[in-house]
């Protein structure tokens, strides 16, 4: 049986901003950044963990640490995962809306 693996890529806005990377690097909690990176390594290997669809092709990966970190992503093809945005439980609704907008913008290009 062949192992399933994915390539993770960042969404880059039309103004050349990288929202997910900016969010992750802006986290002051070093352990949180490490836990998020470990979760993304697992996703890369096909182990998605605690994931749910939030609609319109966008998915939410929940990281059970701190304030309830979330990573928003979409599938761009069969093996590419596009990292759209990160956030936490407190900003979840706003983050979901923004991630959907990023995904729509990406598909228009």
N, CA, C and O atoms as CSV, one atom per row, in Angstrom:
chain,resi,resn,atom,element,x,y,z
A,1,UNK,N,N,0.840,-1.170,0.000
A,1,UNK,CA,C,0.000,0.000,0.000
A,1,UNK,C,C,0.892,1.242,0.000
A,1,UNK,O,O,1.816,1.356,0.805
A,2,UNK,N,N,0.607,2.151,-0.894
A,2,UNK,CA,C,1.413,3.361,-1.028
A,2,UNK,C,C,0.980,4.396,0.006
A,2,UNK,O,O,-0.210,4.643,0.201
A,3,UNK,N,N,1.961,4.990,0.657
A,3,UNK,CA,C,1.666,6.036,1.649
A,3,UNK,C,C,1.173,7.288,0.936
A,3,UNK,O,O,1.666,7.648,-0.133
A,4,UNK,N,N,0.210,7.932,1.536
A,4,UNK,CA,C,-0.352,9.158,0.983
A,4,UNK,C,C,0.407,10.343,1.570
A,4,UNK,O,O,0.558,10.452,2.787
A,5,UNK,N,N,0.876,11.218,0.708
A,5,UNK,CA,C,1.558,12.405,1.216
A,5,UNK,C,C,1.094,13.628,0.439
A,5,UNK,O,O,0.636,13.526,-0.699
A,6,UNK,N,N,1.221,14.765,1.066
A,6,UNK,CA,C,0.750,16.021,0.498
A,6,UNK,C,C,1.862,17.056,0.526
A,6,UNK,O,O,2.778,16.987,1.346
A,7,UNK,N,N,1.765,18.000,-0.370
A,7,UNK,CA,C,2.659,19.148,-0.387
A,7,UNK,C,C,1.900,20.319,0.205
A,7,UNK,O,O,0.779,20.610,-0.215
A,8,UNK,N,N,2.493,20.990,1.169
A,8,UNK,CA,C,1.867,22.160,1.775
A,8,UNK,C,C,2.422,23.415,1.116
A,8,UNK,O,O,3.635,23.577,0.984
A,9,UNK,N,N,1.526,24.292,0.709
A,9,UNK,CA,C,1.922,25.559,0.106
A,9,UNK,C,C,1.172,26.686,0.790
A,9,UNK,O,O,0.095,26.484,1.350
A,10,UNK,N,N,1.749,27.869,0.739
A,10,UNK,CA,C,1.110,29.043,1.328
A,10,UNK,C,C,0.270,29.772,0.291
A,10,UNK,O,O,0.653,29.882,-0.873
A,11,UNK,N,N,-0.875,30.266,0.727
A,11,UNK,CA,C,-1.637,31.202,-0.089
A,11,UNK,C,C,-0.882,32.527,-0.070
A,11,UNK,O,O,-0.478,33.000,0.992
A,12,UNK,N,N,-0.693,33.121,-1.240
A,12,UNK,CA,C,-0.045,34.428,-1.362
A,12,UNK,C,C,-1.060,35.383,-1.974
A,12,UNK,O,O,-1.581,35.135,-3.062
A,13,UNK,N,N,-1.333,36.463,-1.276
A,13,UNK,CA,C,-2.333,37.426,-1.742
A,13,UNK,C,C,-1.810,38.199,-2.952
A,13,UNK,O,O,-0.628,38.129,-3.290
A,14,UNK,N,N,-2.709,38.930,-3.590
A,14,UNK,CA,C,-2.324,39.742,-4.744
A,14,UNK,C,C,-1.310,40.812,-4.356
A,14,UNK,O,O,-0.552,41.285,-5.203
A,15,UNK,N,N,-1.292,41.195,-3.084
A,15,UNK,CA,C,-0.319,42.185,-2.606
A,15,UNK,C,C,0.940,41.506,-2.038
A,15,UNK,O,O,1.720,42.119,-1.309
A,16,UNK,N,N,1.115,40.219,-2.394
A,16,UNK,CA,C,2.276,39.417,-1.986
A,16,UNK,C,C,2.395,39.208,-0.481
A,16,UNK,O,O,3.501,39.023,0.027
A,17,UNK,N,N,1.296,39.233,0.229
A,17,UNK,CA,C,1.285,38.901,1.656
A,17,UNK,C,C,1.019,37.401,1.786
A,17,UNK,O,O,0.367,36.795,0.935
A,18,UNK,N,N,1.529,36.826,2.853
A,18,UNK,CA,C,1.327,35.403,3.131
A,18,UNK,C,C,0.652,35.308,4.495
A,18,UNK,O,O,1.332,35.183,5.513
A,19,UNK,N,N,-0.691,35.369,4.524
A,19,UNK,CA,C,-1.416,35.461,5.798
A,19,UNK,C,C,-1.099,34.352,6.793
A,19,UNK,O,O,-0.918,34.625,7.980
A,20,UNK,N,N,-1.030,33.105,6.330
A,20,UNK,CA,C,-0.773,32.018,7.272
A,20,UNK,C,C,0.614,32.143,7.884
A,20,UNK,O,O,0.771,32.043,9.101
A,21,UNK,N,N,1.607,32.358,7.056
A,21,UNK,CA,C,2.987,32.468,7.545
A,21,UNK,C,C,3.135,33.657,8.490
A,21,UNK,O,O,3.799,33.558,9.522
A,22,UNK,N,N,2.516,34.781,8.133
A,22,UNK,CA,C,2.568,35.967,8.996
A,22,UNK,C,C,1.945,35.677,10.358
A,22,UNK,O,O,2.478,36.078,11.393
A,23,UNK,N,N,0.812,34.977,10.347
A,23,UNK,CA,C,0.134,34.630,11.601
A,23,UNK,C,C,1.013,33.714,12.451
A,23,UNK,O,O,1.216,33.963,13.639
A,24,UNK,N,N,1.535,32.648,11.828
A,24,UNK,CA,C,2.327,31.668,12.573
A,24,UNK,C,C,3.583,32.309,13.160
A,24,UNK,O,O,3.904,32.097,14.329
A,25,UNK,N,N,4.280,33.079,12.360
A,25,UNK,CA,C,5.507,33.712,12.846
A,25,UNK,C,C,5.225,34.802,13.874
A,25,UNK,O,O,6.110,35.174,14.645
A,26,UNK,N,N,3.998,35.314,13.888
A,26,UNK,CA,C,3.625,36.343,14.847
A,26,UNK,C,C,3.231,35.812,16.215
A,26,UNK,O,O,3.077,36.585,17.161
A,27,UNK,N,N,3.065,34.488,16.330
A,27,UNK,CA,C,2.710,33.904,17.625
A,27,UNK,C,C,3.885,34.022,18.583
A,27,UNK,O,O,5.006,33.638,18.250
A,28,UNK,N,N,3.630,34.547,19.756
A,28,UNK,CA,C,4.687,34.715,20.750
A,28,UNK,C,C,5.011,33.406,21.479
A,28,UNK,O,O,6.126,33.215,21.963
A,29,UNK,N,N,4.026,32.514,21.550
A,29,UNK,CA,C,4.180,31.241,22.249
A,29,UNK,C,C,4.966,30.259,21.372
A,29,UNK,O,O,4.441,29.735,20.389
A,30,UNK,N,N,6.213,30.022,21.736
A,30,UNK,CA,C,7.087,29.144,20.954
A,30,UNK,C,C,6.544,27.718,20.916
A,30,UNK,O,O,6.619,27.050,19.885
A,31,UNK,N,N,6.002,27.255,22.033
A,31,UNK,CA,C,5.425,25.900,22.072
A,31,UNK,C,C,4.236,25.786,21.129
A,31,UNK,O,O,4.062,24.762,20.468
A,32,UNK,N,N,3.423,26.824,21.064
A,32,UNK,CA,C,2.271,26.810,20.154
A,32,UNK,C,C,2.746,26.674,18.710
A,32,UNK,O,O,2.211,25.870,17.946
A,33,UNK,N,N,3.748,27.458,18.345
A,33,UNK,CA,C,4.283,27.362,16.978
A,33,UNK,C,C,4.789,25.954,16.700
A,33,UNK,O,O,4.555,25.409,15.621
A,34,UNK,N,N,5.482,25.362,17.670
A,34,UNK,CA,C,6.007,24.005,17.497
A,34,UNK,C,C,4.870,23.002,17.333
A,34,UNK,O,O,4.930,22.141,16.455
A,35,UNK,N,N,3.842,23.102,18.161
A,35,UNK,CA,C,2.710,22.174,18.074
A,35,UNK,C,C,1.989,22.311,16.738
A,35,UNK,O,O,1.572,21.312,16.152
A,36,UNK,N,N,1.841,23.538,16.259
A,36,UNK,CA,C,1.194,23.761,14.962
A,36,UNK,C,C,2.041,23.157,13.848
A,36,UNK,O,O,1.509,22.508,12.947
A,37,UNK,N,N,3.335,23.361,13.901
A,37,UNK,CA,C,4.229,22.788,12.877
A,37,UNK,C,C,4.200,21.254,12.909
A,37,UNK,O,O,4.223,20.609,11.862
A,38,UNK,N,N,4.150,20.682,14.102
A,38,UNK,CA,C,4.055,19.220,14.216
A,38,UNK,C,C,2.751,18.730,13.598
A,38,UNK,O,O,2.741,17.731,12.880
A,39,UNK,N,N,1.654,19.425,13.872
A,39,UNK,CA,C,0.363,19.057,13.273
A,39,UNK,C,C,0.432,19.133,11.754
A,39,UNK,O,O,-0.112,18.271,11.064
A,40,UNK,N,N,1.099,20.157,11.230
A,40,UNK,CA,C,1.227,20.297,9.777
A,40,UNK,C,C,2.112,19.199,9.191
A,40,UNK,O,O,1.870,18.743,8.073
A,41,UNK,N,N,3.126,18.773,9.927
A,41,UNK,CA,C,3.947,17.641,9.472
A,41,UNK,C,C,3.091,16.383,9.365
A,41,UNK,O,O,3.242,15.604,8.424
A,42,UNK,N,N,2.204,16.189,10.317
A,42,UNK,CA,C,1.304,15.025,10.277
A,42,UNK,C,C,0.356,15.117,9.086
A,42,UNK,O,O,0.111,14.125,8.400
A,43,UNK,N,N,-0.175,16.314,8.847
A,43,UNK,CA,C,-1.056,16.519,7.692
A,43,UNK,C,C,-0.303,16.185,6.409
A,43,UNK,O,O,-0.843,15.528,5.519
A,44,UNK,N,N,0.923,16.630,6.318
A,44,UNK,CA,C,1.751,16.364,5.133
A,44,UNK,C,C,1.839,14.865,4.864
A,44,UNK,O,O,1.926,14.437,3.713
A,45,UNK,N,N,1.816,14.071,5.934
A,45,UNK,CA,C,1.902,12.615,5.806
A,45,UNK,C,C,0.536,11.946,5.673
A,45,UNK,O,O,0.450,10.719,5.603
A,46,UNK,N,N,-0.528,12.741,5.636
A,46,UNK,CA,C,-1.866,12.192,5.450
A,46,UNK,C,C,-2.645,11.965,6.725
A,46,UNK,O,O,-3.766,11.459,6.675
A,47,UNK,N,N,-2.082,12.324,7.873
A,47,UNK,CA,C,-2.767,12.172,9.159
A,47,UNK,C,C,-3.370,13.526,9.533
A,47,UNK,O,O,-2.695,14.380,10.108
A,48,UNK,N,N,-4.645,13.708,9.201
A,48,UNK,CA,C,-5.268,15.017,9.353
A,48,UNK,C,C,-5.750,15.326,10.759
A,48,UNK,O,O,-5.963,16.493,11.088
A,49,UNK,N,N,-5.926,14.325,11.588
A,49,UNK,CA,C,-6.340,14.600,12.960
A,49,UNK,C,C,-7.731,15.205,13.047
A,49,UNK,O,O,-8.659,14.741,12.384
A,50,UNK,N,N,-7.875,16.237,13.862
A,50,UNK,CA,C,-9.168,16.862,14.156
A,50,UNK,C,C,-9.485,17.922,13.093
A,50,UNK,O,O,-9.089,19.080,13.218
A,51,UNK,N,N,-10.203,17.504,12.050
A,51,UNK,CA,C,-10.489,18.367,10.901
A,51,UNK,C,C,-11.977,18.379,10.629
A,51,UNK,O,O,-12.667,17.377,10.820
A,52,UNK,N,N,-12.468,19.536,10.174
A,52,UNK,CA,C,-13.848,19.595,9.698
A,52,UNK,C,C,-13.932,20.589,8.548
A,52,UNK,O,O,-13.143,21.529,8.454
A,53,UNK,N,N,-14.900,20.357,7.684
A,53,UNK,CA,C,-15.160,21.293,6.596
A,53,UNK,C,C,-15.934,22.472,7.162
A,53,UNK,O,O,-16.861,22.299,7.954
A,54,UNK,N,N,-15.543,23.681,6.745
A,54,UNK,CA,C,-16.285,24.876,7.161
A,54,UNK,C,C,-17.036,25.473,5.975
A,54,UNK,O,O,-17.586,26.570,6.072
A,55,UNK,N,N,-17.059,24.750,4.857
A,55,UNK,CA,C,-17.826,25.150,3.688
A,55,UNK,C,C,-16.989,25.789,2.596
A,55,UNK,O,O,-15.899,26.308,2.836
A,56,UNK,N,N,-17.535,25.734,1.386
A,56,UNK,CA,C,-16.947,26.371,0.205
A,56,UNK,C,C,-15.533,25.887,-0.096
A,56,UNK,O,O,-14.720,26.631,-0.645
A,57,UNK,N,N,-15.244,24.638,0.264
A,57,UNK,CA,C,-13.945,24.052,-0.038
A,57,UNK,C,C,-12.865,24.320,0.992
A,57,UNK,O,O,-11.719,23.910,0.809
A,58,UNK,N,N,-13.214,25.002,2.072
A,58,UNK,CA,C,-12.244,25.341,3.117
A,58,UNK,C,C,-12.423,24.380,4.292
A,58,UNK,O,O,-13.543,24.025,4.660
A,59,UNK,N,N,-11.303,23.970,4.866
A,59,UNK,CA,C,-11.301,23.046,5.999
A,59,UNK,C,C,-10.582,23.679,7.180
A,59,UNK,O,O,-9.720,24.543,7.022
A,60,UNK,N,N,-10.964,23.220,8.373
A,60,UNK,CA,C,-10.386,23.732,9.611
A,60,UNK,C,C,-9.693,22.594,10.345
A,60,UNK,O,O,-10.307,21.570,10.645
A,61,UNK,N,N,-8.416,22.779,10.631
A,61,UNK,CA,C,-7.645,21.846,11.447
A,61,UNK,C,C,-7.550,22.443,12.839
A,61,UNK,O,O,-7.031,23.546,13.017
A,62,UNK,N,N,-8.054,21.711,13.826
A,62,UNK,CA,C,-8.043,22.193,15.207
A,62,UNK,C,C,-6.823,21.635,15.924
A,62,UNK,O,O,-6.558,20.433,15.885
A,63,UNK,N,N,-6.088,22.522,16.578
A,63,UNK,CA,C,-4.945,22.126,17.390
A,63,UNK,C,C,-5.336,22.326,18.850
A,63,UNK,O,O,-5.580,23.450,19.288
A,64,UNK,N,N,-5.393,21.229,19.594
A,64,UNK,CA,C,-5.820,21.284,20.993
A,64,UNK,C,C,-4.680,21.759,21.884
A,64,UNK,O,O,-4.025,20.969,22.564
A,65,UNK,N,N,-4.464,23.053,21.862
A,65,UNK,CA,C,-3.419,23.660,22.684
A,65,UNK,C,C,-3.754,25.138,22.848
A,65,UNK,O,O,-4.281,25.774,21.935
A,66,UNK,N,N,-3.444,25.667,24.006
A,66,UNK,CA,C,-3.650,27.102,24.247
A,66,UNK,C,C,-5.096,27.518,24.035
A,66,UNK,O,O,-6.014,26.865,24.531
A,67,UNK,N,N,-5.300,28.610,23.292
A,67,UNK,CA,C,-6.653,29.133,23.100
A,67,UNK,C,C,-7.451,28.392,22.027
A,67,UNK,O,O,-8.497,28.876,21.593
A,68,UNK,N,N,-6.973,27.233,21.599
A,68,UNK,CA,C,-7.686,26.476,20.576
A,68,UNK,C,C,-7.314,26.969,19.190
A,68,UNK,O,O,-8.151,27.514,18.470
A,69,UNK,N,N,-6.065,26.777,18.821
A,69,UNK,CA,C,-5.581,27.253,17.525
A,69,UNK,C,C,-6.255,26.504,16.388
A,69,UNK,O,O,-6.600,25.329,16.507
A,70,UNK,N,N,-6.432,27.218,15.279
A,70,UNK,CA,C,-7.019,26.649,14.072
A,70,UNK,C,C,-6.139,26.986,12.874
A,70,UNK,O,O,-5.529,28.053,12.809
A,71,UNK,N,N,-6.089,26.048,11.927
A,71,UNK,CA,C,-5.418,26.273,10.647
A,71,UNK,C,C,-6.468,26.052,9.570
A,71,UNK,O,O,-7.149,25.026,9.556
A,72,UNK,N,N,-6.594,27.011,8.674
A,72,UNK,CA,C,-7.574,26.933,7.590
A,72,UNK,C,C,-6.840,26.649,6.290
A,72,UNK,O,O,-5.846,27.298,5.964
A,73,UNK,N,N,-7.349,25.661,5.550
A,73,UNK,CA,C,-6.682,25.241,4.323
A,73,UNK,C,C,-7.703,24.777,3.300
A,73,UNK,O,O,-8.878,24.580,3.611
A,74,UNK,N,N,-7.227,24.606,2.067
A,74,UNK,CA,C,-8.051,24.071,0.985
A,74,UNK,C,C,-7.180,23.134,0.157
A,74,UNK,O,O,-5.954,23.249,0.154
A,75,UNK,N,N,-7.822,22.213,-0.541
A,75,UNK,CA,C,-7.104,21.313,-1.434
A,75,UNK,C,C,-7.014,21.954,-2.810
A,75,UNK,O,O,-8.030,22.291,-3.417
A,76,UNK,N,N,-5.801,22.117,-3.290
A,76,UNK,CA,C,-5.567,22.649,-4.633
A,76,UNK,C,C,-5.042,21.485,-5.471
A,76,UNK,O,O,-3.836,21.358,-5.682
A,77,UNK,N,N,-5.937,20.653,-5.936
A,77,UNK,CA,C,-5.549,19.432,-6.634
A,77,UNK,C,C,-5.589,18.255,-5.679
A,77,UNK,O,O,-6.116,18.352,-4.571
A,78,UNK,N,N,-5.024,17.141,-6.125
A,78,UNK,CA,C,-5.087,15.914,-5.325
A,78,UNK,C,C,-4.029,15.828,-4.234
A,78,UNK,O,O,-4.225,15.135,-3.236
A,79,UNK,N,N,-2.917,16.519,-4.413
A,79,UNK,CA,C,-1.821,16.348,-3.465
A,79,UNK,C,C,-1.291,17.651,-2.880
A,79,UNK,O,O,-0.306,17.636,-2.142
A,80,UNK,N,N,-1.919,18.763,-3.193
A,80,UNK,CA,C,-1.446,20.051,-2.680
A,80,UNK,C,C,-2.460,20.609,-1.692
A,80,UNK,O,O,-3.654,20.689,-1.983
A,81,UNK,N,N,-1.972,20.987,-0.533
A,81,UNK,CA,C,-2.802,21.635,0.480
A,81,UNK,C,C,-2.344,23.081,0.574
A,81,UNK,O,O,-1.175,23.363,0.837
A,82,UNK,N,N,-3.272,23.980,0.357
A,82,UNK,CA,C,-2.970,25.402,0.392
A,82,UNK,C,C,-3.320,25.957,1.769
A,82,UNK,O,O,-4.491,25.988,2.148
A,83,UNK,N,N,-2.314,26.391,2.513
A,83,UNK,CA,C,-2.514,26.964,3.845
A,83,UNK,C,C,-2.994,28.397,3.679
A,83,UNK,O,O,-2.268,29.246,3.163
A,84,UNK,N,N,-4.217,28.661,4.118
A,84,UNK,CA,C,-4.839,29.961,3.900
A,84,UNK,C,C,-4.637,30.926,5.053
A,84,UNK,O,O,-4.270,32.083,4.847
A,85,UNK,N,N,-4.877,30.447,6.274
A,85,UNK,CA,C,-4.914,31.355,7.415
A,85,UNK,C,C,-4.853,30.551,8.706
A,85,UNK,O,O,-5.168,29.362,8.722
A,86,UNK,N,N,-4.452,31.198,9.770
A,86,UNK,CA,C,-4.479,30.602,11.094
A,86,UNK,C,C,-5.212,31.524,12.040
A,86,UNK,O,O,-5.368,32.714,11.767
A,87,UNK,N,N,-5.658,30.978,13.144
A,87,UNK,CA,C,-6.359,31.781,14.141
A,87,UNK,C,C,-6.601,30.957,15.387
A,87,UNK,O,O,-5.965,29.924,15.599
A,88,UNK,N,N,-7.528,31.426,16.212
A,88,UNK,CA,C,-7.896,30.667,17.401
A,88,UNK,C,C,-9.404,30.733,17.596
A,88,UNK,O,O,-10.121,31.354,16.811
A,89,UNK,N,N,-9.868,30.088,18.644
A,89,UNK,CA,C,-11.307,29.980,18.892
A,89,UNK,C,C,-11.973,31.356,18.967
A,89,UNK,O,O,-13.092,31.526,18.484
A,90,UNK,N,N,-11.296,32.335,19.567
A,90,UNK,CA,C,-11.891,33.661,19.759
A,90,UNK,C,C,-12.184,34.366,18.438
A,90,UNK,O,O,-13.139,35.137,18.348
A,91,UNK,N,N,-11.375,34.110,17.418
A,91,UNK,CA,C,-11.559,34.799,16.133
A,91,UNK,C,C,-12.080,33.861,15.047
A,91,UNK,O,O,-11.995,34.179,13.861
A,92,UNK,N,N,-12.614,32.716,15.442
A,92,UNK,CA,C,-12.989,31.657,14.518
A,92,UNK,C,C,-13.928,32.112,13.402
A,92,UNK,O,O,-13.644,31.853,12.233
A,93,UNK,N,N,-15.024,32.772,13.722
A,93,UNK,CA,C,-15.997,33.172,12.698
A,93,UNK,C,C,-15.375,34.110,11.682
A,93,UNK,O,O,-15.558,33.949,10.475
A,94,UNK,N,N,-14.640,35.089,12.178
A,94,UNK,CA,C,-13.975,36.053,11.299
A,94,UNK,C,C,-12.912,35.356,10.449
A,94,UNK,O,O,-12.777,35.649,9.261
A,95,UNK,N,N,-12.166,34.444,11.049
A,95,UNK,CA,C,-11.112,33.731,10.329
A,95,UNK,C,C,-11.686,32.839,9.234
A,95,UNK,O,O,-11.123,32.759,8.142
A,96,UNK,N,N,-12.793,32.174,9.514
A,96,UNK,CA,C,-13.429,31.322,8.507
A,96,UNK,C,C,-13.855,32.162,7.311
A,96,UNK,O,O,-13.613,31.780,6.166
A,97,UNK,N,N,-14.482,33.293,7.566
A,97,UNK,CA,C,-14.920,34.172,6.475
A,97,UNK,C,C,-13.722,34.645,5.655
A,97,UNK,O,O,-13.778,34.671,4.426
A,98,UNK,N,N,-12.653,35.014,6.328
A,98,UNK,CA,C,-11.461,35.495,5.622
A,98,UNK,C,C,-10.812,34.367,4.821
A,98,UNK,O,O,-10.384,34.585,3.687
A,99,UNK,N,N,-10.734,33.162,5.395
A,99,UNK,CA,C,-10.151,32.021,4.683
A,99,UNK,C,C,-10.954,31.710,3.422
A,99,UNK,O,O,-10.376,31.393,2.381
A,100,UNK,N,N,-12.270,31.797,3.508
A,100,UNK,CA,C,-13.110,31.562,2.325
A,100,UNK,C,C,-12.843,32.613,1.257
A,100,UNK,O,O,-12.798,32.295,0.069
A,101,UNK,N,N,-12.669,33.850,1.667
A,101,UNK,CA,C,-12.350,34.915,0.707
A,101,UNK,C,C,-11.002,34.659,0.043
A,101,UNK,O,O,-10.866,34.837,-1.168
A,102,UNK,N,N,-10.018,34.248,0.813
A,102,UNK,CA,C,-8.701,33.936,0.251
A,102,UNK,C,C,-8.808,32.799,-0.765
A,102,UNK,O,O,-8.185,32.851,-1.826
A,103,UNK,N,N,-9.592,31.777,-0.441
A,103,UNK,CA,C,-9.740,30.637,-1.341
A,103,UNK,C,C,-10.438,31.061,-2.629
A,103,UNK,O,O,-10.034,30.654,-3.718
A,104,UNK,N,N,-11.480,31.874,-2.510
A,104,UNK,CA,C,-12.163,32.387,-3.710
A,104,UNK,C,C,-11.198,33.191,-4.571
A,104,UNK,O,O,-11.176,33.033,-5.792
A,105,UNK,N,N,-10.404,34.050,-3.945
A,105,UNK,CA,C,-9.438,34.874,-4.683
A,105,UNK,C,C,-8.410,33.991,-5.390
A,105,UNK,O,O,-8.014,34.273,-6.521
A,106,UNK,N,N,-7.989,32.939,-4.726
A,106,UNK,CA,C,-7.008,32.024,-5.305
A,106,UNK,C,C,-7.582,31.332,-6.538
A,106,UNK,O,O,-6.891,31.191,-7.547
A,107,UNK,N,N,-8.821,30.905,-6.465
A,107,UNK,CA,C,-9.448,30.206,-7.592
A,107,UNK,C,C,-9.689,31.135,-8.778
A,107,UNK,O,O,-9.732,30.678,-9.921
A,108,UNK,N,N,-9.847,32.435,-8.521
A,108,UNK,CA,C,-10.061,33.394,-9.613
A,108,UNK,C,C,-8.791,33.631,-10.426
A,108,UNK,O,O,-8.864,34.038,-11.585
A,109,UNK,N,N,-7.647,33.383,-9.833
A,109,UNK,CA,C,-6.378,33.654,-10.531
A,109,UNK,C,C,-6.019,32.580,-11.508
A,109,UNK,O,O,-4.984,32.667,-12.168
